């Protein structure tokens, strides 16, 4: 029975741990709080503490790095975390699977593949680019066996907070109100369904070859206007979508560090932002959940939580 270490128990780490435990793997989840996940053991772990990370990874088959600091903390918190993860993988022999995103590609001029140039000049994109390069280079030096899985903005049941397609968006549309969003809601954008992210992470870890590379999560590209229209037709609601003016995001960013970071990456919603996952589908055998199933399953979860509130 493989023993897996999942670092982080947020929107991705938690369902990943549950999926791994559900198929019979022994799973340990490491978080700062020691938060529990059904079917898994829990340990208190500061992912930036190298010796502690190595102790937690001892005896593990795979390290799934699914933690994600606040935007405003990326430049200070990510470097020690990725260094600790690489050191742990090198010392213990555990494979390293890193959960990533599309930020390194910058503002695209077409669909983003695993081989697209990483042209970002934005701070968070540069951080994520450096994370992957450290993993890639350590793999190339035969110090670790590593891979990164990249997804676009995620959505799915229970997604809340600052997610661009989370509870605030769905609740507004379903209540026939206006969902306020970053960027231009008429631009096509790829959305990654949480269960499909988990499936890709597991498939990447299970693949006997094809390490030292990137994988893209199969996702669906659709505008937020179209999403609202689909929800309205299905549920009989009359919600609308409107984008915040860029000048407003800029102004708020002068006063609020988090808003500054949201503004800095808002370019992703000003141009077509499409992820290509042909290689994942062909080589890993991962297929995306049909869009209607993913969309309405997510919407139903918010309707259920609203009904019981």
C-alpha positions, 0 to 999 in steps of 0.5 A: 500500500503506497503512503502519500503525503499531501501538504495542504488541506484546502480546496485541492489538498482536501479532496485529493487526500480523500480521493487517495484514501478512497482508493486504498492508499495510506495518506498523511495530510500535513498542515500548520494547524494539523487539520483532519481529513476523513480517512487520512492521518494528520500531522502539524507541518510548517512546509517552510521548515526543511527538517520537519518536511523531511521527517514528514516525508520519510517513508512516503511514496509521493509528496503532493505539494498543494499548499498556497500562501496568500498572494501578498506572501508569495515572495517570502513564503514560497522560496523556503517551501519549495526548497524544503519540498525538494530537499525532502524529496531528495533525502527520502526518495519520495516523488514530488508532484507540485500543484501549479497554475498558469501564471508563468505564461504571462499574457497569452496570445493563443492557447497555452500548452505545456511548451508555451514560453513563460513570458510573465513579468508579474511578481506572482508569475515570476514566483511560480516560474521559479518554483517550477524551474527549481523542481525541473532543474533538480529533476534534471540533476537526478536529485528528485523525481518531480512534476508539476500539474497546472490548472486554470482558475478552479471551481466546484462545490464548496469553492468560496472566498476570492475565487473568480467562479466561486460562491459569490458568483453563483449565489448572485446569478441564482438570486437574479442579482449582478455578479461583479467580477474582475476583468471583461466577462465577455472574454473566453476563459478556461475553468478547471473543475476541482475533481478534474484537478484531483484526477490529473494530480493522481494520474501524473503521480501514477504515470510510470514515465513522463516525469520532469515535465508539466501537465495541464488539467483538462478544462472548459473555456467559456465566458462568464456571460455565457455561464450566467446565461446557462444558469439562468436558463437552467434555474429560471433565474435572471442574474447578470454579470458586470466587470469592475472597471480597471481604474477601480481595481488600480485605485483599490490596489493603492490602499489594499495589498491584496487588491493590488495583487488581484489587479496585477493578475487581472490581465488574465481576464482581459484577453482570451485565456485558454489552456490546452490539455491535449497531452494530458488527455492523450498520455495520462488518459484524463478527460474533463467532466462534461461542462453541464455536469460540472456547472450544474453540480456546482450550482446545486451545491450552492443552492443546497447551502442557501436553502439550509442557511 
